[in-house]
Amino acid sequence: MPEVKSMFREVLPKQGQLSMEDVPTMVLCKPKLMPLKSVTLEKLEKMQLEAQEAIKQQGLALKEPQ
């Protein structure tokens, strides 16, 4: 194999310290999509709202006769 000559000359320091910095950098990644509400979850939320409204109606009905 013939030796390939580089246009850059390697330079090593003769004195002092040789150090390498490892700086953490922020990496952007693809955002994760949030799952849509399932039909079951929507039904449960609707049932909960209906139950809360029924409790309010019962509370108002008990206060009216007084």
MDAnalysis code that builds the backbone (N, CA, C; Angstrom):
import MDAnalysis as mda
import numpy as np

u = mda.Universe.empty(198, n_residues=66, atom_resindex=np.repeat(np.arange(66), 3), trajectory=True)
u.add_TopologyAttr("name", ["N", "CA", "C"] * 66)
u.add_TopologyAttr("resid", np.arange(1, 67))
u.add_TopologyAttr("resname", ["MET", "PRO", "GLU", "VAL", "LYS", "SER", "MET", "PHE", "ARG", "GLU", "VAL", "LEU", "PRO", "LYS", "GLN", "GLY", "GLN", "LEU", "SER", "MET", "GLU", "ASP", "VAL", "PRO", "THR", "MET", "VAL", "LEU", "CYS", "LYS", "PRO", "LYS", "LEU", "MET", "PRO", "LEU", "LYS", "SER", "VAL", "THR", "LEU", "GLU", "LYS", "LEU", "GLU", "LYS", "MET", "GLN", "LEU", "GLU", "ALA", "GLN", "GLU", "ALA", "ILE", "LYS", "GLN", "GLN", "GLY", "LEU", "ALA", "LEU", "LYS", "GLU", "PRO", "GLN"])
u.atoms.positions = np.array([
    [0.836, -1.187, 0.000],
    [0.000, 0.000, 0.000],
    [0.876, 1.244, 0.000],
    [0.641, 2.143, -0.926],
    [1.430, 3.377, -0.923],
    [0.974, 4.303, 0.203],
    [1.895, 5.025, 0.765],
    [1.595, 5.943, 1.863],
    [0.991, 7.226, 1.301],
    [-0.163, 7.640, 1.886],
    [-0.846, 8.839, 1.416],
    [-0.346, 10.026, 2.222],
    [0.091, 11.070, 1.519],
    [0.571, 12.264, 2.202],
    [-0.605, 13.184, 2.470],
    [-0.671, 13.675, 3.708],
    [-1.733, 14.572, 4.122],
    [-1.298, 16.008, 3.903],
    [-2.264, 16.874, 3.628],
    [-1.927, 18.285, 3.463],
    [-1.746, 18.972, 4.816],
    [-2.079, 18.255, 5.909],
    [-1.898, 18.786, 7.255],
    [-0.717, 18.075, 7.911],
    [0.101, 18.845, 8.591],
    [1.253, 18.288, 9.273],
    [0.907, 18.105, 10.743],
    [1.133, 16.939, 11.298],
    [0.838, 16.654, 12.700],
    [1.864, 17.353, 13.581],
    [1.367, 18.086, 14.587],
    [2.253, 18.817, 15.485],
    [1.971, 18.353, 16.902],
    [2.984, 17.872, 17.596],
    [2.866, 17.461, 18.982],
    [3.633, 18.462, 19.838],
    [3.036, 18.896, 20.951],
    [3.734, 19.860, 21.804],
    [4.971, 19.234, 22.451],
    [5.996, 20.039, 22.569],
    [7.239, 19.582, 23.193],
    [7.223, 19.775, 24.703],
    [6.418, 20.702, 25.195],
    [6.323, 20.937, 26.625],
    [4.908, 21.369, 26.967],
    [4.538, 21.339, 28.253],
    [3.207, 21.723, 28.693],
    [2.297, 20.505, 28.807],
    [1.008, 20.774, 28.964],
    [0.035, 19.699, 29.129],
    [-0.823, 19.567, 27.880],
    [-1.143, 18.346, 27.584],
    [-2.050, 18.065, 26.494],
    [-3.353, 17.585, 27.132],
    [-4.426, 18.285, 26.882],
    [-5.697, 17.901, 27.501],
    [-6.799, 17.899, 26.456],
    [-7.842, 17.142, 26.783],
    [-8.989, 17.060, 25.890],
    [-10.225, 17.404, 26.711],
    [-11.031, 18.342, 26.232],
    [-12.227, 18.744, 26.964],
    [-13.419, 17.930, 26.494],
    [-14.175, 17.456, 27.456],
    [-15.401, 16.734, 27.150],
    [-16.550, 17.559, 27.703],
    [-17.163, 18.363, 26.860],
    [-18.231, 19.265, 27.273],
    [-19.567, 18.664, 26.846],
    [-20.482, 18.448, 27.804],
    [-21.793, 17.920, 27.405],
    [-22.552, 18.954, 26.573],
    [-23.162, 18.488, 25.518],
    [-23.942, 19.369, 24.658],
    [-25.373, 18.868, 24.581],
    [-26.284, 19.794, 24.342],
    [-27.689, 19.438, 24.244],
    [-27.967, 18.846, 22.864],
    [-28.703, 17.768, 22.853],
    [-29.050, 17.111, 21.606],
    [-30.562, 17.143, 21.456],
    [-31.020, 17.646, 20.345],
    [-32.456, 17.694, 20.093],
    [-32.887, 16.376, 19.471],
    [-34.003, 15.864, 19.939],
    [-34.494, 14.607, 19.406],
    [-35.929, 14.773, 18.928],
    [-36.404, 13.794, 18.254],
    [-37.762, 13.823, 17.710],
    [-38.761, 13.814, 18.866],
    [-39.730, 14.741, 18.861],
    [-40.694, 14.769, 19.968],
    [-41.619, 13.559, 19.936],
    [-41.988, 13.102, 21.111],
    [-42.911, 11.972, 21.202],
    [-44.335, 12.515, 21.147],
    [-45.168, 11.860, 20.391],
    [-46.561, 12.280, 20.292],
    [-47.332, 11.758, 21.484],
    [-48.167, 12.620, 22.045],
    [-49.005, 12.204, 23.162],
    [-50.176, 11.402, 22.610],
    [-50.511, 10.299, 23.255],
    [-51.630, 9.509, 22.753],
    [-52.951, 10.254, 22.946],
    [-53.844, 10.061, 22.009],
    [-55.171, 10.669, 22.117],
    [-55.962, 9.936, 23.186],
    [-56.981, 10.605, 23.707],
    [-57.809, 9.966, 24.724],
    [-58.539, 8.776, 24.102],
    [-58.545, 7.714, 24.824],
    [-59.252, 6.540, 24.327],
    [-60.751, 6.706, 24.546],
    [-61.505, 5.934, 23.829],
    [-62.964, 5.984, 23.949],
    [-63.376, 5.617, 25.368],
    [-62.697, 4.635, 25.953],
    [-63.017, 4.206, 27.311],
    [-62.797, 5.338, 28.306],
    [-61.694, 6.059, 28.154],
    [-61.397, 7.172, 29.052],
    [-62.444, 8.269, 28.908],
    [-62.857, 8.541, 27.682],
    [-63.894, 9.557, 27.477],
    [-65.208, 9.139, 28.130],
    [-65.556, 7.860, 28.033],
    [-66.787, 7.367, 28.672],
    [-66.701, 7.507, 30.188],
    [-65.539, 7.165, 30.757],
    [-65.367, 7.279, 32.206],
    [-65.490, 8.732, 32.658],
    [-64.892, 9.654, 31.905],
    [-64.982, 11.064, 32.265],
    [-66.430, 11.544, 32.186],
    [-67.157, 11.109, 31.159],
    [-68.563, 11.487, 31.023],
    [-69.391, 10.954, 32.193],
    [-69.133, 9.692, 32.574],
    [-69.849, 9.098, 33.711],
    [-69.549, 9.867, 34.991],
    [-68.301, 10.271, 35.181],
    [-67.909, 11.000, 36.385],
    [-68.607, 12.361, 36.437],
    [-68.647, 13.055, 35.307],
    [-69.338, 14.347, 35.274],
    [-70.826, 14.190, 35.567],
    [-71.439, 13.160, 34.994],
    [-72.859, 12.916, 35.254],
    [-73.105, 12.616, 36.729],
    [-72.219, 11.846, 37.351],
    [-72.367, 11.531, 38.775],
    [-72.221, 12.787, 39.620],
    [-71.273, 13.655, 39.281],
    [-71.091, 14.893, 40.030],
    [-72.318, 15.806, 39.893],
    [-72.870, 15.869, 38.690],
    [-74.071, 16.681, 38.489],
    [-75.252, 16.113, 39.276],
    [-75.379, 14.794, 39.336],
    [-76.472, 14.166, 40.090],
    [-76.339, 14.478, 41.578],
    [-75.125, 14.457, 42.090],
    [-74.889, 14.776, 43.503],
    [-75.257, 16.232, 43.780],
    [-74.902, 17.139, 42.861],
    [-75.260, 18.550, 43.039],
    [-76.772, 18.731, 43.039],
    [-77.435, 18.030, 42.122],
    [-78.904, 18.130, 42.046],
    [-79.552, 17.623, 43.334],
    [-79.022, 16.525, 43.878],
    [-79.564, 15.981, 45.130],
    [-79.328, 16.962, 46.278],
    [-78.177, 17.588, 46.289],
    [-77.866, 18.563, 47.330],
    [-78.787, 19.767, 47.257],
    [-79.088, 20.225, 46.042],
    [-79.991, 21.356, 45.876],
    [-81.420, 20.959, 46.251],
    [-81.816, 19.739, 45.915],
    [-83.170, 19.268, 46.224],
    [-83.377, 19.162, 47.732],
    [-82.339, 18.792, 48.470],
    [-82.461, 18.673, 49.933],
    [-82.525, 20.045, 50.595],
    [-81.872, 21.041, 50.043],
    [-81.868, 22.373, 50.631],
    [-83.145, 23.155, 50.353],
    [-83.817, 22.899, 49.253],
    [-85.007, 23.666, 48.867],
    [-86.178, 23.536, 49.861],
    [-86.523, 22.347, 50.353],
    [-87.692, 22.254, 51.246],
    [-87.518, 23.027, 52.550],
    [-86.357, 23.332, 52.974],
    [-86.142, 23.990, 54.264],
    [-86.561, 25.377, 54.262],
])
